[in-house]
């Protein structure tokens, strides 16, 4: 689910067009949360739903293999999908809450960085989404910690920094092929950020458009539906200490969409930047 989580939760996932240098990397332990009682229906209108939560505790990593190759992985080792209880005031009857705690979908990727010593850099990434999460879980049988399909995404990033001004810009486009009769997707977005003296401030805009060419069922319990679309702006702030350790946080909000929760997402993480001190 890095295909989704990288856009909803991980902020600067994939590192834009820059590749990691040999034996250097970036590793993050993160916690993400989305809770909402509203949902973008298939026609884009907003409908009220039973309050739903999607939570993920994950390890994300990038490691440089050398010659501009970077391996990328995301392991959501604890994921949760919840439904709040509903109590009817007049009758006193209650529909109990429901919860699924399980492993999430693992994602693995390989990236190659082009023109890394130039003013404008290019990165191409091939990602594989492995359906290790659970579908059809909980007492209701509708909760999920993954989408159940194996996807392959090809992504291209173009990035540059305004050196010596500590501002960077990056844009990307991607095609996501999905199996099990899920619709394929076109993904795009950009990042604009400031990075100086260990401080990072960044604005991200990510968007998904479905080709609507698959007949898998749409669901309204989070971020795992077929034919999902959204426009998602987010703001990220991070601080890196001289030791390489750092902390980050983000907030985002679904402005527009279909088959996806409407509301804000929040996240916090602890990361480590690995440097090759033998070079």
Secondary structure, DSSP 8 states (H G I E B T S, - for coil): -HHHHHHHT-SSGGGTT----TT-EEEEEEEEEEEEEEEE-TTS-EEEEEEEEEEEEEEEEEEEEETTEEEEEEEEEEEEEEE--EE-TTT--EE--EEEEE---EEEEEEEEESTTSSEEEEEEEEEEE--S--SBTTTT-B-SS-S--EEEEEEEEEEE-TTSSEEEEEEEEEEEE-TT---EEEEEEEEEEEETTEEEEEEEEEEEE----------SSS--TT-EEEEEEEEEEEE-TTSEEEEEEEEEEEEEESEEESEEEEEEEEEEE--TT-
